[in-house]
Amino acid sequence: MSKRTAAAARPLGSLGRTHPGRTLGAAEALRLAPLVEAWWDAGANTAQVRAALTDGLPSPIHSTRALVEDRLRRKRPAPPTSTPATTVEIALREPPEATVYRRYTCVMADTTVKVDPAVRDRLMVLARERGMTMRDLIAELAEATPTQEELRKRYEETKAYCETHFGVTLTDEDHDRAEKVWQDLEAGRPVDSL
């Protein structure tokens, strides 16, 4: 067993100290340690692994080992394409008469987006149902949602197509009437004829 594997087993073996009833035996922790290492390889730190294992736990938990294994496999972040990192040293007083320096290397995300927990949970469900990471889901949603410029371009292309193939020239007034029809339909109001 490598030192890294032993280090990966440590947070798993200590779950019971902070969450009574969530104890893993040494053999179970060592068997699951490679999954923690995979999280580290993907850029996560031990605190993120612990949060994934302890946040929003179901009740009751029938098997701590099964829960931990499932969460380590299912919630593992995708490996980053690049990992910008910064190292900071923090002076702590432990005990009060001594100053202890701790060094932390923080892997920074490309972008962090803060959303309401309900939104986050819904995104997780949607991503899981599609068999993808939340990062990939958000990228897919952003790619599928047209910008105002893209909508304007589509409108101009559609207008040109109608003129070329159907001999119909659409005016701005036609566009405004069509928009009103869509608004009326969405609001459940009766629609005037075009």
C-alpha positions, -999 to 999 in steps of 0.1 A, spaced: 0 0 0 14 34 -10 15 64 14 -10 81 -9 -35 53 -6 -31 53 32 -37 91 32 -68 86 10 -81 60 35 -77 83 65 -107 107 58 -129 76 51 -118 60 84 -125 91 104 -161 97 91 -175 81 123 -158 107 145 -177 136 129 -208 117 119 -216 90 145 -231 59 130 -212 65 97 -182 44 106 -161 25 81 -137 -2 91 -100 0 82 -104 -27 55 -134 -9 40 -116 24 40 -86 9 23 -107 -8 -3 -125 26 -11 -93 47 -9 -85 45 -47 -119 63 -53 -107 91 -31 -74 92 -51 -95 95 -83 -112 126 -68 -77 140 -60 -66 133 -95 -97 152 -108 -86 182 -88 -108 178 -57 -93 182 -22 -101 162 9 -126 187 22 -146 184 -11 -145 146 -8 -158 148 28 -185 173 19 -197 149 -9 -199 121 16 -216 140 44 -238 167 29 -275 159 24 -274 124 38 -305 103 34 -322 88 65 -320 61 74 -286 49 61 -286 11 58 -250 7 47 -223 33 53 -200 14 29 -225 13 1 -234 50 6 -197 61 6 -189 40 -25 -219 52 -44 -212 89 -36 -175 85 -45 -183 70 -78 -214 91 -87 -203 125 -75 -167 124 -86 -158 156 -105 -146 155 -141 -109 159 -145 -100 195 -152 -85 204 -186 -61 227 -168 -56 232 -131 -46 267 -121 -35 265 -85 -23 289 -58 -5 281 -26 -11 301 6 4 299 40 -18 306 70 -5 313 105 -25 296 132 -21 298 169 -20 262 181 -16 263 212 -19 300 219 18 305 227 30 289 194 25 300 158 20 271 134 21 276 97 0 255 74 4 254 37 -26 249 15 -27 244 -22 -60 254 -36 -71 243 -70 -92 271 -85 -123 263 -106 -126 279 -141 -156 298 -127 -177 295 -96 -214 302 -99 -235 306 -68 -271 294 -71 -299 286 -48 -296 251 -33 -329 241 -51 -314 251 -84 -282 233 -77 -301 201 -67 -322 203 -99 -291 207 -120 -276 176 -103 -308 156 -111 -308 167 -147 -271 159 -151 -275 125 -135 -305 116 -157 -284 125 -188 -254 106 -175 -232 136 -175 -214 159 -151 -231 192 -139 -203 210 -157 -212 193 -190 -249 199 -185 -244 236 -180 -222 238 -211 -249 220 -230 -276 244 -218 -254 274 -226 -247 260 -261 -284 253 -268 -296 288 -256 -293 313 -284 -280 348 -277 -299 379 -289 -274 383 -318 -280 346 -328 -318 351 -326 -315 382 -348 -294 363 -374 -320 335 -375 -348 360 -380 -329 376 -409 -322 342 -424 -358 331 -421 -371 363 -435 -347 360 -465 -358 323 -470 -395 333 -470 -388 360 -496 -367 337 -518 -388 305 -517 -423 318 -511 -423 353 -526 -435 367 -492 -419 398 -479 -422 401 -442 -423 436 -427 -415 448 -392 -453 451 -386 -457 414 -396 -430 405 -371 -447 426 -343 -481 409 -350 -465 374 -349 -448 383 -316 -481 394 -302 -497 361 -312 -470 341 -294 -474 363 -263 -512 358 -264 -507 320 -268 -483 318 -239 -506 339 -217 -537 318 -226 -555 347 -242 -576 344 -274 -555 350 -305 -566 374 -332 -560 362 -367 -528 371 -385 
